[in-house]
Amino acid sequence: MFRYLIKQYVRNISRRKLFSFINVTGLAFGIAFIILIGQFVYYEFNYNTGLKNIDNIYRLVDVGANNYDADYRIKDQILASVPGVKNVSILNKYGTDANAGGKVFQIKDMLVVDRNFFDIFNCTFIHGNAKYALNTLDDVVLTETTAKNIFGTADAVGKTLRLNHKYDMLVTGVVKDLPENLSFNAEIFVNAVNSPKQRLFYKMSCLSFDQCKYPFDVFVEVEKNADVKKIEAQIASLNNINSYLFPKKIKLTPLKTNYFNTGFDDSNLMHGNVELIKILSVIGVIILLLAVVNFVNLATAAYRYRLTEMGVKKCLGANRSTLIKQLLIEALFTCTISSLLGIILAVLFLPYFNRFVDKPLALQIFNDPVFFILFAGFILFLGIAAGFLPAVVLSKISPIQLFKLNPYLKGTGKKYRGVLTVFQFAVTIILISGLIVITKQIDFVKHKDLGFNTEKLLYLKIHFTLKDRLQVIENKLRQYHGIKSLTKTLGRPGEIRMFMQNYETILIDSTSLKVFGIEIIKGRNLLAGDVDKACLVNQTALKNFKGGDFINQKVNGKEIVGVVSDFHYSSLYNEIGQLALMYNPNWSVCDITMRVSGPIGNAISYIKKTWEEICPDYPLEFGFYDENFATMYKKEENLAALVSIFSILAVVISCMGIFGLSIFQSEQRIKEIGVRKVLGADAREIILLLTKSFSKWVIIANVIAIPVAYYFLNQWLEDFAYRIEISWWIFVLSGLIALLIALATVSFQAIKAAMSNPVEALRYE
């Protein structure tokens, strides 16, 4: 029986090669993208699940402060006072520089932890021992990859490296790299005691000189089957020890679900992009629906070619259920072939998709049993869903209907095909509208006037330990004729580092406004005698003063002597807030800003050469202000690229289906076309006849798509404080593009039918 079904299936697809090609290819593209998106979602939802004891690990949350920060001393109190707790560890994460062997390495992920960390997170030591790895302040543990990058293949234990250009550390252990789908990455581990000793990097908050707390993330591993609520209540009671050091209200949140828990401020652990998952999932389902719509459209349209087969089988005793089974199995065959082709396409597209989502995805269909079962179940469901409507339509044919003019030969299913085709066009119009709006918004924010002159303006990051070389760097840069002007600041537009008395703050010098091209609209500029005495504010801050007057107003004890024009110091997601510009050259400088004249390449070469001469043991970090602001919208650019890809794919799939339907339509009306031509109809009239119905579908699709597109695009634009208006012409243009695509697709077959010989048409069948 099965062998017979295969032979029958092969015979049917060989008869209608073009229809079969469109069906298989359309489904294959849809399945390929579902595989990629499914792999991404599967990867995201498996974050942190690789830890053996993941079900028993919790994070301590300070509910009152809405973050995960707690003083490091709470760890010892929990271990000493709370039964049911197996282990507790603390963690902070920073970036740093490491010097070794005359080279400098940029470390993005330095974890400040205690020794318990290695037990809770199942770290495997390749060299060294967890019990003795972080005994002293100067001990450091490296991951396997970091050890190889810094010391090569030699055993790193016992070797030294300098962290943050200041502290010489001894390597006491090397551990295997942490899993890729863990909420935090690690390159180097250092002892958490460094923080209260105010070494390396640390967080600190003080009520007085002798009452300070050092916040960490606190991980609590409970005993198996422990009462977590009871443990939570006992930890909360610890605030009686010291109300400042300990959170007033705490909560334990499972690490297993932490990746998608974005309800609390978190600076140390990564979190999933829920919006991206939603967008990818919705678009993936839409693309698959388009492919299924094509399948159903073409299958119901092609029933005409199988009427005889169905009728003869019924005459020979086949019942309706047998025919439905046959047609569903054929649909499953098509889905299976499409899925195999889809896997090949997914493998080809995977590197580009990984670049977009920034994840190291690998296809797990044949490696992961769970993923394979999910995929097989999906193909089974897809085959049944896609083949159900054609099976029901074809199987209800009565043998007697083969011998009379009846609705089947007049195009039953036309309404269904019309509805499905309208859906295809509506999706296409929505995607095209979305692409236009997203592209316009990105162009708007990238080219909007920032309020200061970014032309040939670049910044050079200065490490705080370079204070003794700062003057040498500045003098050397000023000597170059291609650097027009230069200023030193702590913070800069695009990277604010200070916050004072509800004002975001940048420390500047007397030349900063001129270098940036920022105008003073009231008062005066800062002078040499204003050091640590005066400041400037922006227009937004001025609006909050009574009567709009800054005279006798102060910020953090500094007198306001002038007002500068508003300029964007952060992305256009946010409105311009209150900004203070203060003059204090005694603070550590973190940026040198330069206005370049002449060839930019020559200036960059000079800066690199100067840096190598003066700071060879520090990494060179510089950038252009316009490029820096542009990178703030990388997420939107990725979204635009995604919508572009899916829009093109949606158009291609829709065109394949429309092309198949146009072939069917022209073949179904071949006698009518012949008669019309004999009676004098010209080619233009024939083409209009065959394209009219598709034009009607596009118009209906516009009516449906425009309000849907407007709603979702307006929701997306609300994320921006500064945004474009959605104009009516965007939807008109999208509709016209969809119409032109439809007409271009249909016209090929329409012209072919219109130019055919009417004699051949009348001899048809």
Helices and strands as residue ranges (DSSP letters): H 2-15, H 17-44, G 54-56, E 57-62, E 69-71, H 74-81, E 85-100, E 103-113, H 116-120, E 125-128, E 139-143, H 144-151, E 160-163, E 167-175, E 188-191, G 192-194, E 205-208, E 211-213, E 215-222, H 228-236, G 237-240, E 250-254, G 255-260, H 274-301, G 302-306, H 307-315, H 320-357, H 369-395, G 399-403, G 407-410, H 414-447, E 457-461, G 464-469, H 470-478, E 483-489, E 498-500, E 503-508, H 512-516, E 520-523, G 528-530, E 534-538, H 539-542, G 546-548, E 554-555, E 558-564, E 579-583, E 591-596, H 600-614, E 622-624, H 625-630, G 631-633, H 634-668, H 670-678, H 683-717, H 728-754, H 758-762
